[in-house]
Amino acid sequence: MNFPDSINTQHQQIPHTLINTQQRILATTALAALTLLLAKGCATLKPNADPVAVRAEQTLSVALLTVDAALKFESENREQLPDSIREAAAAVRSNAARAFTSADDVRLAYKRGAATESKLLLALTLLEELVIQVKWWTGISPASMAGLTATETLVIEAEVYGGGSPASWSAAIPLAIELAKQIYGLINGIRDNLRQDMQWNAEEDAVFRSRLLQTITQDHWRAG
């Protein structure tokens, strides 16, 4: 992935008791993984690639699978979850479908020259906020991830944890740790696609749009 510093979001704070030796080691590993991923992202982009368009496609891909997995998780485990998670999921459902379709509309308009970069980055920021709202677990210390967006942080965490989780993690509901593992696994499953060297072509745009529309019309996305 490419990591422009145009979009910044706030990250969840980790309780002080969790900042132990194990997490410091993991944070160091995360920084090493980040350095490697940054180098790969910058090196693999073709000279005529648009980094803003590429970043938008990466953000949409990660955000969509994350929000979809979280909403499905909440729908299937609702009776075992606290009100705070149920309420957060309801809030996300109230505007997620619109936020994703709008962001993709702006992305396509940007590629046609009909929307500005700032408008596209604003649309992506709204998706980053949705990801923050469904991250119901504690990950890497925000001190080690300063300046990264929510989706970038998830990609690094997935790289570091590889579908697992350290024993020092905590969550209000243990099931949330299982959601983290699931999402990390999904992100690792598309990791090769995230290392794209060029923005999508028209066919790839159509494939993503179809997947987006199929995803947001599933029952677990419906409000009420």
Order of alpha helices (4+ residues) and beta strands (2+ residues): alpha-alpha-alpha-alpha-alpha-alpha-alpha-alpha
